[in-house]
Amino acid sequence: MANRGIPGEALRVARRCRGIIWQNFIGTLAVDGLGIVLAGLGFLNPLLAAFIHVSSELLFILNSTRLLPARGR
């Protein structure tokens, strides 16, 4: 069987993908939760909260680019 390494490789890629997805999920919950608490206590105005939210989402999207295949592969 020439394709014997494919299932192992697929499992490795799937685990890496799941790890990055969990990083993004937990990070989003943490940033949004902290923002909600700070806004509720009056330390964060809506404009600043929106900027922090959009900036953090951009960082999590950039983190997801690690899932893209490398050039030349």
C-alpha positions in Angstrom: 0.0 0.0 0.0 1.7 3.2 -1.2 -0.7 5.5 0.6 0.0 4.2 4.1 1.2 7.5 5.5 -1.8 9.5 4.4 -4.1 8.7 7.4 -1.3 9.6 9.9 -0.7 12.9 8.1 -4.4 13.7 8.0 -4.6 13.1 11.7 -1.7 15.4 12.4 -3.2 18.1 10.3 -6.6 17.7 11.9 -5.1 17.9 15.4 -3.1 21.1 14.5 -6.2 22.6 13.0 -8.3 21.8 16.1 -5.6 23.4 18.3 -5.6 26.6 16.4 -9.4 26.8 16.3 -9.4 26.3 20.1 -6.8 29.1 20.5 -9.0 31.5 18.5 -12.2 30.4 20.4 -10.7 30.8 23.9 -9.0 34.1 22.9 -12.2 35.5 21.5 -14.1 34.5 24.7 -11.4 36.1 26.9 -11.2 39.4 25.0 -15.0 39.7 24.7 -15.6 38.7 28.3 -13.0 41.2 29.6 -14.5 43.9 27.4 -18.0 43.2 28.7 -16.8 43.4 32.3 -14.8 46.7 31.7 -17.7 48.3 29.8 -20.2 47.2 32.5 -18.0 48.8 35.2 -17.8 52.0 33.1 -14.1 51.8 32.3 -14.6 51.3 28.5 -16.6 53.5 26.2 -18.4 51.9 23.2 -16.0 53.3 20.6 -12.9 52.0 22.4 -14.7 48.6 23.0 -15.5 48.4 19.3 -11.9 49.1 18.4 -10.6 46.5 20.8 -13.1 43.9 19.5 -12.2 44.5 15.8 -8.5 44.5 16.5 -8.6 41.3 18.5 -10.7 39.6 15.8 -8.1 40.7 13.2 -5.4 39.1 15.3 -7.4 35.8 15.5 -8.0 35.8 11.8 -4.2 36.3 11.2 -3.6 33.4 13.7 -5.8 31.2 11.5 -3.6 31.9 8.5 -1.2 29.4 10.0 -3.6 26.8 8.7 -2.8 27.8 5.1 -0.3 25.6 3.3 3.2 27.0 2.9 4.3 28.4 -0.5 6.0 25.9 -2.7 4.3 22.9 -1.2 
